[in-house]
Amino acid sequence: MYEPVKVLVGYFDSDAKEWLRVPALEHVAHADDRGGIDSVLEDVADIGDGKLKLPKVNVHAFKYDKGKQTLEMIGHGSYVILGVVPAGAEMGE
């Protein structure tokens, strides 16, 4: 019933403090334990209504083994969970 998955996380492409930043390996040694440091898709969303314009979104895929898991984000700021796909799903090709 359970299978390994990738959790798709959208990071907003901005250095502003309100947005969560992708962890830097030089600062957090375990940041790439589940993959996800490199984006699998870039500039995937253009969110805005004319008055409010959010930064572009880059998608990162974090690997999780089958079973119950906990998603732990490193840092502070907003991000978006875009979905969960089977671990074997190819991304960005």
C-alpha positions in Angstrom: 0.0 0.0 0.0 2.8 2.5 0.9 5.5 3.4 -1.6 8.5 5.8 -1.7 7.5 9.2 -2.9 8.8 12.7 -3.8 7.3 15.7 -2.1 7.2 18.7 -4.4 8.0 21.9 -2.6 7.8 25.3 -4.3 10.3 27.9 -3.2 9.6 31.5 -4.2 12.5 32.9 -6.2 13.3 35.9 -3.9 15.9 36.8 -1.3 13.2 38.7 0.7 12.9 37.5 4.3 9.2 36.5 4.0 10.1 33.6 1.7 11.8 30.4 2.8 15.2 29.9 1.1 16.6 26.7 -0.2 19.1 25.4 2.4 22.7 26.0 1.5 24.9 22.9 2.0 27.8 25.0 3.4 25.5 26.0 6.3 23.5 22.9 6.9 25.4 19.7 6.4 22.4 17.4 6.3 20.3 19.7 4.0 20.5 17.3 1.0 19.7 14.1 2.9 16.5 13.8 1.0 17.6 15.5 -2.1 15.8 18.7 -3.0 18.6 21.2 -3.0 18.6 21.5 -6.8 15.4 22.6 -8.5 13.7 20.1 -10.8 11.5 22.7 -12.5 12.0 26.5 -12.6 9.6 29.4 -13.0 6.6 27.2 -12.9 4.1 29.6 -11.5 3.2 33.3 -12.2 1.0 34.3 -9.3 -0.6 37.7 -9.2 -3.7 39.7 -9.8 -2.3 43.0 -11.2 -1.9 44.6 -7.8 -0.1 41.9 -6.0 2.7 40.0 -7.8 4.5 37.1 -6.1 8.0 35.9 -7.1 8.3 33.0 -9.6 8.2 29.5 -8.0 10.9 26.9 -8.4 10.1 23.3 -7.6 12.3 21.0 -5.6 11.6 17.3 -5.0 12.4 15.7 -1.6 12.6 11.9 -1.4 10.8 9.9 1.3 10.8 6.2 1.9 7.5 4.3 2.2 5.7 4.6 5.5 4.9 7.4 7.8 7.3 10.4 7.5 7.7 13.9 8.7 8.4 16.9 6.4 10.9 19.2 8.1 11.7 22.5 6.4 15.0 24.2 7.3 14.6 28.0 8.0 11.8 30.4 8.2 9.4 31.9 5.6 6.6 30.9 3.2 6.7 28.1 0.7 4.1 26.0 -1.0 3.6 22.2 -1.1 2.7 21.4 -4.7 2.0 17.7 -4.3 3.3 14.2 -3.9 4.4 11.9 -6.7 5.8 8.3 -6.9 9.6 8.3 -6.2 10.2 7.0 -9.7 8.5 9.9 -11.4 10.8 11.8 -13.8 10.9 15.5 -13.3 11.8 18.3 -15.6 12.8 16.2 -18.6 
